[in-house]
Amino acid sequence: MKRKGHIGAHRRTGLKKPAAAPLVVTVAAAIATLGLPAHAADDSLTIDGYLRQELSWNTKNWVDSPDYDDRGKLSMARTTARLNVDWKATPDVSVVAKLRAVGEFETPFLSHLEKMGANNYHAGARGDIMKLYNRNDIGDVVRELYVDFPLGERARMRFGKQQIAWGETDFFAANDLVHGFDYTWRTFLEPANEELRKTNIMFKLNVDVPELSGGVEMFVRPGWDRRKDIGTELDIYGGRWSGQPYAGIDFRNIDPYDYRNSEGDYRDPTGGIRWSGLAGDVNYSVSYLKTFWPSPIMNGTSKFNGMPGTSPVDTIGRSDTNGLFGDVIYPIVDVFGFTASGYAKWADAVFSTEVAYVQDLPYQISQIPGSFASQVVAPGFDGIRRKDVLAWMLRMDKNIAATQHLLGSEKPMFFSVQLFDKWIQNYDHDERLLNTVGWGARTKEHSFLLTGIFSLSYDNGRVKPEFVIGKDLTYGGGFAVPSVTVELAKNWRWKLEYDAFWSDDWRDARDCAPPNAGRCDDTGLFGIFHKRDQLYTSLTYLF
């Protein structure tokens, strides 16, 4: 699943702060001044990109936004300008720049979340929720900037700000862990994950080994990035993708980020090495990666140990935490990976697999009676236990010709099904591991998730309906995303999409008052998105 960019006109009625995106306008004007060239006269310079407008609306009333009707409210009005520049300085040396400026209008819905407390981390001052969504700082605008040059006849070096994608899936990846992702925009629903992937300054070396039908890729991230450039960023700020029931709550007030602890200092070098090859008709790879674990870990405080009814908490990375109730950290872990893919004639399909063995992965725990923080805030503040985890994925991609006469499609329907699992080694139910801090579902030995993609094509590829669905086989719930993409003209694309979630379990704030905050629900992944359905549309001009 790969999504192009989108843009279009939008109404200003009911919107605030139109001056929030001056850089977007500047970039768009610069593109217009350039005349939108595709190639320079000598073909040494290539320029492309897009202008995009995206809108989304809430389709349900949030249960954690009292005295406000969220249904039908415009939740996002985002404008994006993207510019990709590829300059061949010599026949063998390339300089690549990928620039992106993003600005949003503050809708009444976002203003309401801001008044509730979204992004108000700085004590004594009202926060600005739009700082979560606008991307106009130079470090954000320069998505990638690197030079690519040869080292001898077989090797190439790439140095600069870039992104590296390892693995066989665009969904819940096992090996695509080189970078973190920014999920404050649309969480995992964004299929063009290169738009969400955080980029880093790295040295990357590729060496071809034709004698063995393969090659080596290795990289070093020297630790020159900004603090916020590591780890996957979830909406813990109370914004539009905050998990239910935490709308308007900025958790950094009680558990801020800690990017400089001994378990994961953002300045620490990380890196990896991967061999990719061909064995018969099977493409395969084996890899080793030392990286920041992308999912944030809550390092609970031990400051309240000794209070009546509390249990001791073991912290990692520091003797104790900076925050009142803990810190959010990204520990460095070791990941051993394997991927394979190949065509099977008997099924007329392509099969793929991805496996990652993660050593000493930190898990939150939920104790009884639990720490003081767990009793008054939420589960997950009771400490951390480390477990080795085997994450794996199996996928089948197949074209189904029957849709041509059953549904009138111009070519066979593309169908993909993926099965994911996280298998905890030496699992002990009594250790009371948690899936996610803030919600009560206890982790099981296996966590199975099944997803499917159905893609059709009509009118010579100008109309493309798609349906994506997922089911949590272990904890219940799922998601469904029907959409249609239409090519309005040569350079114009329009998309309409609905994002639906369901689950039998969600965290009901009315049942979670102290001292029951730490053990009042069994919310899994999709219970976090309770009442968060969205209608999304976009219009794109490609050049």
Steps between C-alpha positions, in 0.01 A plus 500: 500500500657824391323830502580794276474857625181706495393866472204721422305808595332522839245720668612735776166515673540403865878477476757698696861608471538517119853633551615170650660379178706781345776263394253281312394802298863595441591152374191490277594840355855382438368196315281723285799727429701199388229425249473144636783358287532125475855499362774747432626541147798271554305250711740549792224652714166334573225675696163358598259510790143583588263750655244343730190595692359257757181523705350265755185502713399317817206272432426411864467694824802442721411367845799675661416850376212597732255779426608512137352331193800371302292331230538665159771738619791572267802349674769566240558761227859443391691652207825342384762602245757236404808552281743227396827607338753256351817654360764292325812699576699246295394177327576314826422756771146607593371756747141445614275735695144420609321800646155513657318794660176436685248741648154460650208720592380478860149364476242556777545135595874545551434820695272300729774240563745780567267650761473157660878497540644346182869581455516720812819348636660827608368567848328834551447569130230393259641268236463535125352183354603600148864442589412131485397521136686778319838395357682821412825481698803448278567160659149388406492659154821323395370146498807360324826652381785272400780440254540166323840406356703189402782340697679285245317284249271312736411736782293814542486732798204716595555765764248742644145515630314204352268209571558126473214251471568136588228237490212358298193685629351850521286416803618372840864453406741260665825615334420855388646635825788717380291814559210601716171631358292810569149373581358830622349561153305185411663211688551174308227581246742696279608238240777722356714435804793690351295812582487406870846348540740721697819559302851488650855606416684182399788351306373215279725269298380252236741238364404273209615136517389353165696179559253416777194652326461765765639798680565659837334812636634655818436829672609703800293769662762706688252667736493846342120523482259706704346346809159467340642316198517166684216266595142471386296798617151419621239763583554529875419871467120476502464584128280360225668157505525468877375165624158490662439613782790747505377785277644832614748339740870570450676221688834680485380702799555193719730281285713700255733356236847401621733484198823484702474197726757221503258255334454722194683830457408670172870586456604132508606355161280228353528296182447176317611263227295296255579242236248477215523226243327269255482124563343339195178696452480621861608847609625495858685711755661457841575798720620630835378831635585700812231762525269693728191290567240708313213457746527736799557334837365645825777499759288525815622695803598354834451835679184378672641169626414441863160668483214286633363254248781541248746256348868572428587610147828424325613775264754460221739750349513725808497461877159666479290691251481866405120508479268485798360159400769385257673565167438392141813332363618318186743224607758370253444134403664234282291360212593198287293488182414276205278554195412290196265528204434299187243392245316169548366357175261261676313794654577755228595736781797668662572393858708709741616468855673725749650393834667707770650374826519785754719454806405638842198697385359706789135438595288699742351301786181533704531395863242452776436727684737694276700815546344824612527634141311199359226538757438867425601536132494188282656153472862468398688695769596197707835425339653315207591139421716396207402220265641360178239526223464327164293719266400354166277559199369279217351656186343384176452733200276373222316632194141369478379493139140411593426864585520593132169329423350508851571868576587635158853601593735565210769274643521240777445623855815526711452312827745492790458327835746533791522321832707658779607367838716599796612190688640569847769253598492338847156649552361502853140612549573601859749764386198712400650661191303782337454573130495878540541743786169673574276204410438179687524210253763256627736360241453139396768262378389551138342814352345416163376761252355429155472761223373494142520734200264493199586734210305542174552711188252655256504743206858426394629538853337838562259365765648278772276375783677338792394329820737435791387304804669372815397275786672460837475123549633508856353806673196566281396794289617615160494768233361548150606762243296519177630758252497607137769691312407682179733643237315821414759609243860423410641666813198500733403227748200499734449253781209428734547268796321388815696380807292274726599330828319261731572313823306332780730649767592862559604701802202666665624795704194475728615158622865598539495744789772449765586257643382287206686684222752220454261206463167612357508394133630250242550745215702367206631683195168583336326591824747789509325637187151475651272764335791632292353424153597750230386601152805604299542662159793643307574672172848492348680681223804301386781653300 
